[in-house]
Amino acid sequence: MLRALFVSGILLSTSSLPVLAQQQHTLLAKPDTVAWGYYSGMAKPALTVRSGDTVVMQTLSTCGPRERMLKGGVKPEDIPAYTDAIYNEVKDKGPGGHILTGPVAIEEAEPGDVLEVQILKIDIDANFACNGFGLHRGFLPMEFPYSRSRIIPLDRARMIGHFAPGIDIPLHPFFGSMGVAPAGGKIDSAPPFTHAGNMDNKELVAGTTLYIPVAAKGALFEAGDGHAGQGNGEVDITAMETYLTGTFKFIVHKKQALLWPRAETPDYYISMGFSPDLKEATEHALRDMIDFLVETKHMTRDDAYMLSSVAVDLDITQLVDGNVGVHAMCPKKIFTKQ
């Protein structure tokens, strides 16, 4: 069956790949199934699947070890049991701080391909989240030259976070970090770039599809940095950090040209850009949106530029991850002819 793919203006099919029975796999968070602080094209896969398969991935929060959470007021019985073994047994750490589940290798994926990641479901696995800022970190480090943290109770039945008396925040869980490996060795898990990674894009909730250019054999997908919710900017350097389990379906599209990650929700097409410089990140996101409109909507570049000015929102994704992020959101409803 042919399907329109967001990464190009060509109708593509996965029929060029071997047609096999699609399988569902489960990848629990354990000392031998996590990558602490890095994406790497040299990493050994924690799991290998085929294009079309679905993987349920259990992840940790970035709230720290048990002792830190207990000090913050979390009840011992509320801390997921798999936390302790990972903090006690994993020795290969850094250069970043995120504990990511994976990598998952997709057999058919090779450099020059595009990995489609369908985010089918996201479950919150704890009844609390944490938020905090630290010395020399965040967007206003000179105004907050100290550290502070708080525990935010989560009402998973009502999907509300109780930030403070009289302040309740709707929960919209998403993974702060979803990405693939670079062509070479380890890179820091913190700065997002063409491999996606620590995008902190709050639009990437369940029901969203993410497209990532593949740079290493197998793609080597990882996910983590679970958020129960976040504001655009993530200004103090953390969101409502919590434990999540995600269900992802992977589809490989062979030999597709894609420079930056893109995403698609039921209502929007999303392009993204990342750079140490906010202006440059914005230029990346805008240029990629213009390219998308030219490729898939068959517009001239002039018309695509003008449409971007009158209908596309350029939002700051985050300001605190080394490479800042900007995403361009183009509403689908403006296209009255398919």
C-alpha positions as a Markdown table, in Angstrom:
| # | Residue | x | y | z |
|---|---|---|---|---|
| 1 | Met | 0.0 | 0.0 | 0.0 |
| 2 | Leu | 1.3 | 3.4 | -0.9 |
| 3 | Arg | 1.5 | 6.1 | 1.7 |
| 4 | Ala | 2.5 | 9.7 | 1.5 |
| 5 | Leu | 5.7 | 10.2 | 3.5 |
| 6 | Phe | 6.5 | 13.5 | 5.2 |
| 7 | Val | 10.2 | 13.3 | 4.3 |
| 8 | Ser | 9.7 | 13.9 | 0.6 |
| 9 | Gly | 7.3 | 14.7 | -2.1 |
| 10 | Ile | 7.3 | 11.1 | -3.5 |
| 11 | Leu | 4.8 | 8.5 | -2.7 |
| 12 | Leu | 6.8 | 5.7 | -1.1 |
| 13 | Ser | 6.2 | 2.1 | -0.2 |
| 14 | Thr | 7.8 | -0.3 | 2.2 |
| 15 | Ser | 7.2 | -3.0 | -0.4 |
| 16 | Ser | 10.8 | -3.0 | -1.4 |
| 17 | Leu | 11.7 | -4.4 | 2.0 |
| 18 | Pro | 11.0 | -8.1 | 2.8 |
| 19 | Val | 7.5 | -8.7 | 3.9 |
| 20 | Leu | 7.6 | -10.5 | 7.2 |
| 21 | Ala | 5.2 | -11.0 | 10.1 |
| 22 | Gln | 5.3 | -7.9 | 12.3 |
| 23 | Gln | 6.3 | -8.6 | 15.8 |
| 24 | Gln | 6.1 | -6.9 | 19.2 |
| 25 | His | 9.0 | -6.8 | 21.5 |
| 26 | Thr | 9.5 | -5.6 | 25.0 |
| 27 | Leu | 12.7 | -3.9 | 26.2 |
| 28 | Leu | 12.9 | -3.4 | 30.0 |
| 29 | Ala | 15.2 | -0.9 | 31.6 |
| 30 | Lys | 18.1 | -2.9 | 33.0 |
| 31 | Pro | 21.9 | -2.4 | 33.5 |
| 32 | Asp | 22.6 | -4.1 | 30.1 |
| 33 | Thr | 19.8 | -2.4 | 28.2 |
| 34 | Val | 20.6 | 1.3 | 28.8 |
| 35 | Ala | 23.1 | 3.8 | 27.5 |
| 36 | Trp | 24.1 | 6.3 | 30.1 |
| 37 | Gly | 24.7 | 9.7 | 28.6 |
| 38 | Tyr | 25.5 | 8.9 | 25.0 |
| 39 | Tyr | 24.5 | 8.0 | 21.5 |
| 40 | Ser | 27.1 | 5.9 | 19.7 |
| 41 | Gly | 27.4 | 4.3 | 16.3 |
| 42 | Met | 29.7 | 1.7 | 17.9 |
| 43 | Ala | 27.2 | 0.7 | 20.6 |
| 44 | Lys | 26.1 | -2.9 | 20.9 |
| 45 | Pro | 22.3 | -3.2 | 20.3 |
| 46 | Ala | 20.2 | -4.1 | 23.3 |
| 47 | Leu | 17.6 | -5.5 | 20.9 |
| 48 | Thr | 17.5 | -6.1 | 17.1 |
| 49 | Val | 14.2 | -5.9 | 15.3 |
| 50 | Arg | 12.9 | -5.7 | 11.7 |
| 51 | Ser | 11.2 | -2.9 | 9.9 |
| 52 | Gly | 7.5 | -2.9 | 10.8 |
| 53 | Asp | 8.1 | -4.3 | 14.3 |
| 54 | Thr | 6.8 | -2.6 | 17.5 |
| 55 | Val | 8.9 | -2.2 | 20.7 |
| 56 | Val | 7.6 | -1.4 | 24.2 |
| 57 | Met | 10.5 | 0.5 | 25.9 |
| 58 | Gln | 10.7 | 1.0 | 29.6 |
| 59 | Thr | 12.7 | 4.1 | 30.7 |
| 60 | Leu | 14.1 | 5.8 | 33.8 |
| 61 | Ser | 13.5 | 9.4 | 34.8 |
| 62 | Thr | 16.3 | 11.9 | 35.3 |
| 63 | Cys | 15.3 | 12.4 | 39.0 |
| 64 | Gly | 18.5 | 10.7 | 40.1 |
| 65 | Pro | 19.2 | 7.7 | 42.4 |
| 66 | Arg | 16.9 | 6.5 | 45.1 |
| 67 | Glu | 18.7 | 8.5 | 47.8 |
| 68 | Arg | 18.0 | 11.8 | 46.1 |
| 69 | Met | 14.4 | 11.0 | 45.5 |
| 70 | Leu | 13.9 | 9.9 | 49.1 |
| 71 | Lys | 15.5 | 13.2 | 50.3 |
| 72 | Gly | 13.1 | 15.1 | 48.1 |
| 73 | Gly | 10.1 | 13.4 | 49.8 |
| 74 | Val | 9.3 | 10.5 | 47.5 |
| 75 | Lys | 8.0 | 7.5 | 49.3 |
| 76 | Pro | 10.2 | 4.4 | 49.0 |
| 77 | Glu | 7.4 | 2.3 | 47.6 |
| 78 | Asp | 6.8 | 4.8 | 44.8 |
| 79 | Ile | 10.2 | 4.5 | 43.3 |
| 80 | Pro | 10.3 | 1.9 | 40.5 |
| 81 | Ala | 12.3 | -1.1 | 41.6 |
| 82 | Tyr | 14.5 | -1.2 | 38.4 |
| 83 | Thr | 16.1 | 2.1 | 39.4 |
| 84 | Asp | 18.5 | 0.7 | 41.9 |
| 85 | Ala | 20.2 | -1.9 | 39.7 |
| 86 | Ile | 21.0 | 0.6 | 37.0 |
| 87 | Tyr | 22.5 | 3.1 | 39.4 |
| 88 | Asn | 24.4 | 0.5 | 41.2 |
| 89 | Glu | 25.7 | -1.6 | 38.3 |
| 90 | Val | 26.2 | 0.6 | 35.2 |
| 91 | Lys | 29.8 | 1.7 | 35.0 |
| 92 | Asp | 30.0 | 3.0 | 31.4 |
| 93 | Lys | 28.7 | 6.6 | 31.9 |
| 94 | Gly | 28.9 | 9.8 | 30.0 |
| 95 | Pro | 29.7 | 12.2 | 28.6 |
| 96 | Gly | 26.1 | 13.2 | 29.2 |
| 97 | Gly | 23.7 | 12.4 | 32.0 |
| 98 | His | 20.6 | 10.9 | 30.4 |
| 99 | Ile | 19.9 | 7.3 | 31.1 |
| 100 | Leu | 18.5 | 6.1 | 27.7 |
| 101 | Thr | 17.0 | 2.7 | 27.0 |
| 102 | Gly | 18.5 | 1.0 | 24.0 |
| 103 | Pro | 19.9 | 1.0 | 21.5 |
| 104 | Val | 17.4 | -0.8 | 19.3 |
| 105 | Ala | 18.8 | -1.8 | 16.0 |
| 106 | Ile | 16.5 | -2.1 | 13.0 |
| 107 | Glu | 18.1 | -4.7 | 10.7 |
| 108 | Glu | 17.3 | -3.0 | 7.4 |
| 109 | Ala | 18.4 | 0.5 | 8.4 |
| 110 | Glu | 21.6 | 1.8 | 6.7 |
| 111 | Pro | 23.2 | 5.3 | 6.3 |
| 112 | Gly | 21.2 | 7.3 | 3.9 |
| 113 | Asp | 17.9 | 5.9 | 4.9 |
| 114 | Val | 15.1 | 7.5 | 7.0 |
| 115 | Leu | 13.8 | 5.9 | 10.2 |
| 116 | Glu | 10.1 | 6.4 | 10.8 |
| 117 | Val | 9.2 | 6.2 | 14.4 |
| 118 | Gln | 5.5 | 5.9 | 15.2 |
| 119 | Ile | 4.9 | 6.9 | 18.8 |
| 120 | Leu | 1.9 | 4.7 | 19.5 |
| 121 | Lys | 1.5 | 5.0 | 23.2 |
| 122 | Ile | 3.2 | 6.6 | 26.2 |
| 123 | Asp | 2.4 | 5.5 | 29.8 |
| 124 | Ile | 3.5 | 7.3 | 33.0 |
| 125 | Asp | 5.0 | 4.7 | 35.3 |
| 126 | Ala | 5.2 | 6.8 | 38.6 |
| 127 | Asn | 2.9 | 9.0 | 40.6 |
| 128 | Phe | 5.5 | 11.8 | 40.9 |
| 129 | Ala | 7.7 | 14.0 | 38.8 |
| 130 | Cys | 10.7 | 16.1 | 39.7 |
| 131 | Asn | 11.9 | 19.5 | 38.6 |
| 132 | Gly | 15.0 | 21.4 | 39.5 |
| 133 | Phe | 17.7 | 23.8 | 38.5 |
| 134 | Gly | 21.4 | 23.8 | 39.5 |
| 135 | Leu | 24.3 | 26.1 | 39.9 |
| 136 | His | 25.6 | 27.4 | 36.5 |
| 137 | Arg | 22.8 | 25.7 | 34.7 |
| 138 | Gly | 19.5 | 26.8 | 33.1 |
| 139 | Phe | 18.7 | 29.8 | 31.0 |
| 140 | Leu | 19.2 | 32.4 | 33.8 |
| 141 | Pro | 22.2 | 31.0 | 35.7 |
| 142 | Met | 23.4 | 34.4 | 37.0 |
| 143 | Glu | 20.0 | 35.2 | 38.5 |
| 144 | Phe | 19.7 | 31.8 | 40.2 |
| 145 | Pro | 23.3 | 31.0 | 41.4 |
| 146 | Tyr | 22.2 | 28.0 | 43.5 |
| 147 | Ser | 20.3 | 24.7 | 43.3 |
| 148 | Arg | 16.8 | 23.9 | 44.0 |
| 149 | Ser | 14.5 | 20.9 | 43.3 |
| 150 | Arg | 10.9 | 19.9 | 44.0 |
| 151 | Ile | 8.7 | 16.8 | 43.7 |
| 152 | Ile | 5.5 | 17.2 | 41.8 |
| 153 | Pro | 2.7 | 14.7 | 42.7 |
| 154 | Leu | 1.0 | 13.3 | 39.6 |
| 155 | Asp | -2.6 | 12.3 | 39.5 |
| 156 | Arg | -2.5 | 9.8 | 36.7 |
| 157 | Ala | -6.3 | 9.1 | 36.7 |
| 158 | Arg | -7.1 | 12.8 | 36.1 |
| 159 | Met | -3.8 | 13.5 | 34.2 |
| 160 | Ile | -2.9 | 16.4 | 36.4 |
| 161 | Gly | 0.3 | 17.5 | 38.0 |
| 162 | His | -0.1 | 19.2 | 41.4 |
| 163 | Phe | 2.7 | 21.8 | 41.2 |
| 164 | Ala | 1.6 | 23.7 | 44.2 |
| 165 | Pro | -1.6 | 24.5 | 46.1 |
| 166 | Gly | -3.9 | 26.1 | 43.6 |
| 167 | Ile | -1.6 | 25.3 | 40.6 |
| 168 | Asp | -2.5 | 22.1 | 38.6 |
| 169 | Ile | -0.9 | 21.4 | 35.3 |
| 170 | Pro | -2.4 | 19.1 | 32.6 |
| 171 | Leu | -0.1 | 16.2 | 31.8 |
| 172 | His | 1.1 | 15.6 | 28.2 |
| 173 | Pro | 3.7 | 12.9 | 28.5 |
| 174 | Phe | 6.5 | 12.7 | 25.9 |
| 175 | Phe | 10.1 | 11.6 | 25.7 |
| 176 | Gly | 12.6 | 14.4 | 25.9 |
| 177 | Ser | 15.2 | 12.3 | 24.1 |
| 178 | Met | 14.5 | 10.1 | 21.1 |
| 179 | Gly | 17.2 | 9.6 | 18.6 |
| 180 | Val | 19.6 | 7.5 | 16.6 |
| 181 | Ala | 23.3 | 7.0 | 16.6 |
| 182 | Pro | 25.9 | 9.2 | 14.8 |
| 183 | Ala | 28.2 | 7.7 | 12.2 |
| 184 | Gly | 31.1 | 7.4 | 14.6 |
| 185 | Gly | 31.6 | 6.9 | 18.3 |
| 186 | Lys | 30.1 | 8.4 | 21.4 |
| 187 | Ile | 28.4 | 11.8 | 21.4 |
| 188 | Asp | 27.0 | 13.6 | 24.4 |
| 189 | Ser | 23.3 | 12.8 | 25.0 |
| 190 | Ala | 22.5 | 16.5 | 25.9 |
| 191 | Pro | 22.8 | 18.5 | 22.7 |
| 192 | Pro | 20.2 | 17.6 | 20.0 |
| 193 | Phe | 21.2 | 17.7 | 16.4 |
| 194 | Thr | 20.6 | 15.9 | 13.1 |
| 195 | His | 20.4 | 12.5 | 15.0 |
| 196 | Ala | 17.4 | 14.0 | 16.9 |
| 197 | Gly | 18.3 | 13.0 | 20.5 |
| 198 | Asn | 17.5 | 15.4 | 23.4 |
| 199 | Met | 15.0 | 17.5 | 21.4 |
| 200 | Asp | 12.7 | 18.2 | 24.4 |
| 201 | Asn | 9.9 | 18.9 | 21.9 |
| 202 | Lys | 6.6 | 18.8 | 23.8 |
| 203 | Glu | 4.7 | 18.2 | 20.6 |
| 204 | Leu | 6.0 | 14.6 | 20.3 |
| 205 | Val | 3.3 | 12.9 | 22.3 |
| 206 | Ala | 1.5 | 9.6 | 21.5 |
| 207 | Gly | 0.0 | 9.7 | 18.1 |
| 208 | Thr | 3.0 | 11.6 | 16.6 |
| 209 | Thr | 5.3 | 10.2 | 14.0 |
| 210 | Leu | 9.0 | 11.2 | 14.0 |
| 211 | Tyr | 11.3 | 10.9 | 11.0 |
| 212 | Ile | 15.1 | 10.8 | 11.6 |
| 213 | Pro | 17.9 | 10.5 | 9.1 |
| 214 | Val | 19.9 | 7.3 | 9.6 |
| 215 | Ala | 23.7 | 7.7 | 9.9 |
| 216 | Ala | 24.8 | 4.3 | 11.3 |
| 217 | Lys | 24.0 | 0.7 | 10.5 |
| 218 | Gly | 20.9 | -0.4 | 12.2 |
| 219 | Ala | 20.0 | 3.2 | 13.1 |
| 220 | Leu | 20.4 | 2.3 | 16.9 |
| 221 | Phe | 17.4 | 4.1 | 18.3 |
| 222 | Glu | 17.4 | 5.2 | 22.0 |
| 223 | Ala | 14.7 | 6.8 | 24.1 |
| 224 | Gly | 14.5 | 8.3 | 27.6 |
| 225 | Asp | 14.4 | 11.6 | 29.6 |
| 226 | Gly | 10.6 | 11.1 | 30.2 |
| 227 | His | 8.5 | 14.2 | 30.7 |
| 228 | Ala | 5.0 | 14.3 | 32.1 |
| 229 | Gly | 4.8 | 17.9 | 30.7 |
| 230 | Gln | 6.9 | 20.9 | 29.8 |
| 231 | Gly | 6.7 | 24.5 | 28.7 |
| 232 | Asn | 8.4 | 25.5 | 25.5 |
| 233 | Gly | 11.9 | 26.6 | 26.4 |
| 234 | Glu | 12.4 | 24.3 | 29.4 |
| 235 | Val | 14.1 | 27.3 | 30.9 |
| 236 | Asp | 15.4 | 25.9 | 34.2 |
| 237 | Ile | 16.8 | 22.9 | 32.3 |
| 238 | Thr | 14.3 | 20.3 | 33.5 |
| 239 | Ala | 10.6 | 19.6 | 32.8 |
| 240 | Met | 8.3 | 17.4 | 34.9 |
| 241 | Glu | 10.7 | 14.6 | 34.8 |
| 242 | Thr | 9.3 | 11.1 | 35.3 |
| 243 | Tyr | 9.3 | 7.5 | 34.4 |
| 244 | Leu | 7.7 | 6.5 | 31.1 |
| 245 | Thr | 7.1 | 3.5 | 29.0 |
| 246 | Gly | 6.8 | 4.1 | 25.3 |
| 247 | Thr | 5.4 | 1.9 | 22.5 |
| 248 | Phe | 7.2 | 2.6 | 19.2 |
| 249 | Lys | 6.7 | 1.2 | 15.7 |
| 250 | Phe | 9.7 | 1.4 | 13.4 |
| 251 | Ile | 9.6 | 1.6 | 9.6 |
| 252 | Val | 12.7 | 2.0 | 7.4 |
| 253 | His | 12.5 | 4.1 | 4.2 |
| 254 | Lys | 15.4 | 3.3 | 1.9 |
| 255 | Lys | 17.6 | 6.0 | 0.4 |
| 256 | Gln | 15.7 | 9.1 | 1.4 |
| 257 | Ala | 17.3 | 12.6 | 1.6 |
| 258 | Leu | 16.6 | 14.2 | 5.0 |
| 259 | Leu | 18.9 | 16.6 | 6.8 |
| 260 | Trp | 17.0 | 17.4 | 10.0 |
| 261 | Pro | 14.4 | 15.4 | 12.0 |
| 262 | Arg | 10.8 | 16.1 | 11.1 |
| 263 | Ala | 7.6 | 15.1 | 12.8 |
| 264 | Glu | 3.9 | 14.8 | 12.0 |
| 265 | Thr | 0.9 | 15.0 | 14.3 |
| 266 | Pro | -2.7 | 14.6 | 13.5 |
| 267 | Asp | -2.9 | 18.4 | 13.1 |
| 268 | Tyr | 0.5 | 19.6 | 12.1 |
| 269 | Tyr | 3.6 | 19.1 | 10.0 |
| 270 | Ile | 6.7 | 19.9 | 12.1 |
| 271 | Ser | 10.2 | 20.8 | 11.0 |
| 272 | Met | 13.1 | 21.3 | 13.4 |
| 273 | Gly | 16.4 | 23.0 | 13.7 |
| 274 | Phe | 19.2 | 22.9 | 16.3 |
| 275 | Ser | 22.3 | 25.0 | 16.8 |
| 276 | Pro | 24.3 | 26.7 | 19.6 |
| 277 | Asp | 22.8 | 29.9 | 18.1 |
| 278 | Leu | 19.1 | 30.6 | 18.3 |
| 279 | Lys | 19.0 | 32.5 | 15.0 |
| 280 | Glu | 20.8 | 29.7 | 13.2 |
| 281 | Ala | 18.5 | 27.1 | 14.7 |
| 282 | Thr | 15.5 | 29.1 | 13.5 |
| 283 | Glu | 17.0 | 29.3 | 10.0 |
| 284 | His | 17.4 | 25.5 | 9.9 |
| 285 | Ala | 13.8 | 24.9 | 11.0 |
| 286 | Leu | 12.4 | 27.5 | 8.5 |
| 287 | Arg | 14.5 | 26.4 | 5.6 |
| 288 | Asp | 13.4 | 22.8 | 6.2 |
| 289 | Met | 9.8 | 23.8 | 6.3 |
| 290 | Ile | 10.2 | 25.6 | 3.0 |
| 291 | Asp | 11.8 | 22.5 | 1.6 |
| 292 | Phe | 9.0 | 20.4 | 2.8 |
| 293 | Leu | 6.3 | 22.7 | 1.2 |
| 294 | Val | 8.2 | 22.7 | -2.1 |
| 295 | Glu | 8.7 | 18.9 | -2.1 |
| 296 | Thr | 5.3 | 17.7 | -0.8 |
| 297 | Lys | 2.9 | 20.5 | -1.7 |
| 298 | His | 4.6 | 21.4 | -5.0 |
| 299 | Met | 4.9 | 25.1 | -4.1 |
| 300 | Thr | 7.5 | 27.5 | -5.5 |
| 301 | Arg | 10.0 | 28.5 | -2.9 |
| 302 | Asp | 8.6 | 32.1 | -3.0 |
| 303 | Asp | 5.1 | 30.9 | -2.2 |
| 304 | Ala | 6.5 | 28.5 | 0.5 |
| 305 | Tyr | 8.3 | 31.4 | 2.1 |
| 306 | Met | 5.2 | 33.6 | 2.1 |
| 307 | Leu | 3.0 | 30.8 | 3.4 |
| 308 | Ser | 5.5 | 30.2 | 6.2 |
| 309 | Ser | 5.1 | 33.9 | 7.2 |
| 310 | Val | 1.3 | 33.9 | 7.2 |
| 311 | Ala | 0.5 | 30.4 | 8.5 |
| 312 | Val | 3.5 | 28.6 | 10.1 |
| 313 | Asp | 4.4 | 29.1 | 13.8 |
| 314 | Leu | 8.1 | 29.1 | 14.7 |
| 315 | Asp | 8.3 | 28.1 | 18.4 |
| 316 | Ile | 11.3 | 27.8 | 20.7 |
| 317 | Thr | 11.6 | 24.2 | 21.6 |
| 318 | Gln | 14.3 | 24.5 | 24.4 |
| 319 | Leu | 17.0 | 27.0 | 25.3 |
| 320 | Val | 19.2 | 24.9 | 27.7 |
| 321 | Asp | 20.7 | 21.9 | 26.0 |
| 322 | Gly | 23.9 | 23.3 | 24.5 |
| 323 | Asn | 22.3 | 23.3 | 21.1 |
| 324 | Val | 19.0 | 25.2 | 21.3 |
| 325 | Gly | 16.0 | 24.1 | 19.4 |
| 326 | Val | 13.3 | 25.7 | 17.2 |
| 327 | His | 10.4 | 23.9 | 15.6 |
| 328 | Ala | 8.1 | 25.2 | 12.8 |
| 329 | Met | 4.5 | 24.1 | 12.9 |
| 330 | Cys | 2.4 | 24.1 | 9.8 |
| 331 | Pro | -1.3 | 23.4 | 10.3 |
| 332 | Lys | -2.7 | 20.7 | 8.0 |
| 333 | Lys | -6.2 | 22.2 | 7.9 |
| 334 | Ile | -5.0 | 25.0 | 5.7 |
| 335 | Phe | -4.6 | 22.6 | 2.8 |
| 336 | Thr | -8.1 | 22.2 | 1.4 |
| 337 | Lys | -7.0 | 20.0 | -1.6 |
| 338 | Gln | -5.1 | 16.8 | -1.0 |
